[in-house]
């Protein structure tokens, strides 16, 4: 698959926030080199970008209604009050962190079940076993990614037991 990098101008069919060179340089500065071929690394970059766009709800709004990625954004300000224009460096670093987790075999898209349990009921000679979940599925949060993106995301807190209409 071809790597089509979003540069902040709403590139048609964009599938990444970083180039292959950016990934390699980011990790080289941290003492890490990759043994995978370029095509494999490109696939990880695309998946890392997809993960970030699916996992995080960013403040502001898309620049265009039909843009392929979440960035660039309008009305997005960083923690110091500066307008975020184009593709922020911290987003690019978060993609590098995500790609490295994928390269190391972490499945970022896998949900973890919470509240999983089992029980069995015996009535006379009949024994029935049940397994259940409380219906909640949570995804892990990776601090190496979340710390780069914390200023750009919507803070959501709600009580799962309360319905809102």
C-alpha positions as CSV (number, residue, x, y, z in Angstrom):
1,X,0.0,0.0,0.0
2,X,1.2,3.5,-0.8
3,X,1.9,5.9,2.0
4,X,0.0,9.1,1.5
5,X,1.0,11.6,4.1
6,X,-1.3,14.4,5.3
7,X,0.7,17.6,5.3
8,X,-2.0,19.9,6.8
9,X,-3.6,20.8,3.5
10,X,-6.2,18.0,3.5
11,X,-4.4,15.6,1.1
12,X,-6.8,13.4,-0.8
13,X,-6.7,9.7,0.4
14,X,-4.2,10.5,3.1
15,X,-3.5,7.5,5.3
16,X,-0.7,8.8,7.5
17,X,0.5,11.7,9.6
18,X,4.2,10.8,9.1
19,X,6.7,9.7,6.5
20,X,8.7,6.5,6.7
21,X,11.8,8.7,7.2
22,X,10.2,10.5,10.2
23,X,9.6,7.1,11.9
24,X,13.1,5.9,11.3
25,X,14.7,9.1,12.4
26,X,12.4,9.4,15.5
27,X,13.5,6.0,16.7
28,X,17.1,6.3,15.6
29,X,17.4,9.3,18.0
30,X,16.2,6.9,20.7
31,X,18.7,4.2,19.9
32,X,16.3,1.9,18.0
33,X,16.7,0.6,14.5
34,X,14.3,-1.6,12.5
35,X,15.0,-4.9,10.7
36,X,11.7,-4.8,8.8
37,X,11.6,-3.8,5.2
38,X,10.2,-0.5,4.1
39,X,6.8,-1.9,3.0
40,X,6.2,-3.6,6.3
41,X,7.1,-0.4,8.2
42,X,4.7,1.6,5.9
43,X,1.9,-0.8,6.8
44,X,2.6,-0.3,10.5
45,X,2.6,3.5,10.0
46,X,-0.8,3.4,8.3
47,X,-2.2,1.1,11.1
48,X,-0.8,3.4,13.8
49,X,-2.5,6.4,12.2
50,X,-5.7,4.5,11.9
51,X,-5.5,3.5,15.6
52,X,-5.0,7.1,16.7
53,X,-7.9,8.4,14.6
54,X,-10.2,5.6,15.9
55,X,-9.2,5.7,19.5
56,X,-9.1,9.5,20.2
57,X,-11.9,12.1,20.0
58,X,-10.1,15.3,19.2
59,X,-11.3,18.8,20.1
60,X,-12.1,21.3,17.4
61,X,-13.6,20.1,14.1
62,X,-12.3,18.8,10.8
63,X,-11.1,21.4,8.3
64,X,-13.3,19.8,5.6
65,X,-16.3,17.6,6.0
66,X,-15.0,14.7,3.8
67,X,-11.3,14.7,4.8
68,X,-9.8,11.2,5.2
69,X,-8.0,11.8,8.6
70,X,-8.9,13.7,11.8
71,X,-6.2,16.3,11.2
72,X,-5.9,19.1,10.2
73,X,-8.5,20.7,12.6
74,X,-10.2,24.0,13.1
75,X,-10.6,25.6,16.5
76,X,-8.0,23.4,18.2
77,X,-5.8,25.1,20.8
78,X,-2.9,23.6,22.8
79,X,-2.6,23.8,26.5
80,X,-0.8,27.2,26.3
81,X,-3.6,28.7,24.2
82,X,-1.9,28.6,20.8
83,X,-3.9,27.7,17.7
84,X,-2.8,24.3,16.4
85,X,-2.2,24.6,12.7
86,X,-1.6,21.6,10.3
87,X,-0.2,18.4,11.7
88,X,1.2,18.9,15.2
89,X,4.6,17.4,16.1
90,X,3.1,15.7,19.2
91,X,0.6,13.9,16.9
92,X,3.5,12.8,14.7
93,X,5.4,11.5,17.7
94,X,2.3,9.6,18.9
95,X,2.1,7.9,15.5
96,X,5.7,6.8,16.0
97,X,5.0,5.4,19.4
98,X,1.9,3.6,18.1
99,X,3.9,2.1,15.2
100,X,6.6,0.9,17.5
101,X,4.0,-0.9,19.6
102,X,2.6,-2.6,16.5
103,X,6.1,-3.5,15.3
104,X,6.7,-5.2,18.7
105,X,3.6,-7.3,18.3
106,X,1.1,-5.3,20.4
107,X,-2.5,-5.5,19.0
108,X,-3.7,-2.0,19.6
109,X,-7.1,-2.8,18.2
110,X,-7.9,-5.6,20.7
111,X,-10.4,-4.8,23.4
112,X,-10.0,-6.1,26.9
113,X,-13.2,-7.4,28.6
114,X,-13.9,-6.1,32.0
115,X,-16.2,-7.7,34.5
116,X,-15.7,-11.2,33.1
117,X,-16.9,-14.0,35.3
118,X,-18.3,-17.5,35.5
119,X,-20.6,-19.4,37.8
120,X,-22.3,-22.8,38.0
121,X,-25.6,-23.7,39.4
122,X,-26.5,-27.2,40.6
123,X,-30.1,-28.3,41.1
124,X,-30.4,-31.9,41.9
125,X,-28.6,-33.9,39.2
126,X,-28.5,-31.0,36.8
127,X,-25.5,-28.7,36.7
128,X,-25.4,-25.6,34.5
129,X,-22.4,-23.4,33.9
130,X,-22.6,-19.8,32.9
131,X,-20.0,-17.3,31.8
132,X,-20.8,-13.6,31.6
133,X,-19.5,-10.1,31.2
134,X,-21.0,-6.9,32.5
135,X,-21.3,-5.7,28.9
136,X,-18.4,-3.3,29.2
137,X,-15.4,-3.5,26.9
138,X,-12.5,-1.2,27.4
139,X,-9.4,-0.5,25.4
140,X,-6.0,-0.1,27.0
141,X,-4.5,3.3,27.1
142,X,-0.8,3.5,26.3
143,X,0.8,6.3,28.2
144,X,3.5,6.8,25.5
145,X,0.7,7.7,23.1
146,X,-1.8,9.4,25.4
147,X,0.8,11.8,26.9
148,X,1.5,13.3,23.4
149,X,-2.2,13.7,22.6
150,X,-3.6,14.8,26.0
151,X,-3.9,18.4,25.0
152,X,-5.8,17.7,21.8
153,X,-8.5,15.3,23.0
154,X,-11.9,15.8,24.5
155,X,-12.1,14.8,28.1
156,X,-15.0,12.5,28.5
157,X,-16.3,11.3,31.8
158,X,-19.7,9.7,32.4
159,X,-21.3,7.2,34.6
160,X,-22.0,4.1,32.6
161,X,-25.0,3.2,34.7
162,X,-26.8,6.5,33.8
163,X,-28.7,6.8,30.5
164,X,-28.8,10.1,28.8
165,X,-31.6,10.9,26.3
